[in-house]
């Protein structure tokens, strides 16, 4: 395993522990008043299983982090030159592009009619990938129109 | 009873053969072959995207189109594996080991023909096992109480986790527990209290399964496909002159064994077709008299994984229908689709909806024939489709992912669900954790939660309630076996290595 991967795994292990801690804290927050009021018992309070699962998750995260540390992972390395180079890689660009465009699409999804928002989303995608042309522009419009006809008119699924 | 069952099966087969249904099955099959053949897309995503469209059609039509797509994807994956050396789906990864060398020798069309027939026979044998074992399993499952459901849920996550990464099962279990935590979000089944919602009203109804699955499997797939920089080079198909019936006659016992392997692996919770294909391939290689020829272009090396991965479809549906535990990620989405159509997969499904099993068997039966027919028609056009660049196709898939999530219940919140679970899926991919146990956790979480608390309340907090019935004890024994088996296997391998 390369060092970069081990760094990520270590960070992921810490995130798992944090998820477990937040879940336990939140579960206690809503469960304790219910137990005090007698609405729930010690055996069936709503936070019982989430707490048990969180404890198991923390326990499983431990070997995960130990393995990552053994293979050279460290949190300091997360901010090394290697990591910064990774941030500038093609894959990071694609990941940011996909999530950025999906969030933008979600934002405009209900604001403008479906065909317009989808055509805009596809055009932006093609532009970002460097394949925008008259042909892909027409394809974007045709696909949006086709989805609208298929879902809204044929399958009666209401679209914005 | 068997006579009655046979009559129902015949009635359902006639029902499947209506023009509308046949048309829908052909559409499902064509889409399935396309999705399977295009590198990056898979059965899980295909079924998830098609599910919202099926809302407007009756349940039997919806089942026809979704199951045809599932079968079609299993075969379609082999086309790209054979012709361009990239498996269209994970389950076709074993097929390329011998399929691509055959295509390089100019025998691509023959290899695809073997794959097509092996897929069809695998599907048929898989569904025969489903027909035999589903009523038996269902009879056992109706006796399940809360403790048994609790153990069944735990077993599903542990077995799936162990198989998803046999070298480090704890990685699979981490995914399973994460899935459990996500499943606890929303109104609690016992006290009706909104848990872990952090004040977001969209989370009160819990995590919607279909959008979550589209996100987990769809978005990482999209990112991977956009990262493929390799120019796709398609090998020549060549002539189709292989004597397939002679091959089948000669290998009939082997084919049956590969199908049994497929069904067995497919029936394990969350393990699915990918593992089944490799198990089938390694069995074929181990038993072949001339095993050195494997990897250089051996027809049995194509037939074995294709028979096993298609038979695994029947296997994966078996626990989904009878226990409510899907055997593979596509079966998990299919389970979500059935639930959206008002059916409740689990022990009571076959008694509440006795027509469902013969109906599924009839669809598979017709689907088998369609695999051969549609598969043979679509092979040549697929060569042209491989030339469509991912950079053109994937943005359309992205739009479909959003649309598929929204259409599930016309909710904007589900688009956020897709994006969030897409991110979770991508992170899991980066840290090399298989996301399948997470899906199983998501499905089984509420069953585990409600039944664990029920047993504790009934027995005033005493743990004996979990162990007092024989079925519980059998399930506990199976869980212990699944926990220790990876370590036993590793020890065996170490000992073998030391001996060498």
Interface residues (C-beta under 8 A of the other chain):
Chain A: X5 X8 X9 X12 X16 X19 X23 X26 X27 X30 X34 X39 X40 X41 X42 X43 X44 X45 X46 X47 X48 X49 X50 X53 X54 X56 X57 X60 X61 X63 X64 X67 X90 X91 X94 X95 X98 X99 X101 X102 X103 X105 X106 X109 X110 X118 X121 X122 X125 X126 X129 X130 X131 X136 X139 X140 X143 X144 X147 X150 X151 X154 X155 X156 X157 X158 X159
Chain B: X52 X53 X55 X56 X168 X170 X171 X173 X174 X177 X178 X180 X181 X184 X188 X190 X191 X193 X195 X196 X198 X219 X222 X223 X226 X227 X389 X391 X392 X395 X396 X398 X399 X400 X402 X403 X406 X407 X410 X412 X415 X416 X418 X419 X422 X423 X426 X427 X430 X431 X432 X448 X449 X452 X453 X454 X456 X457 X460 X461
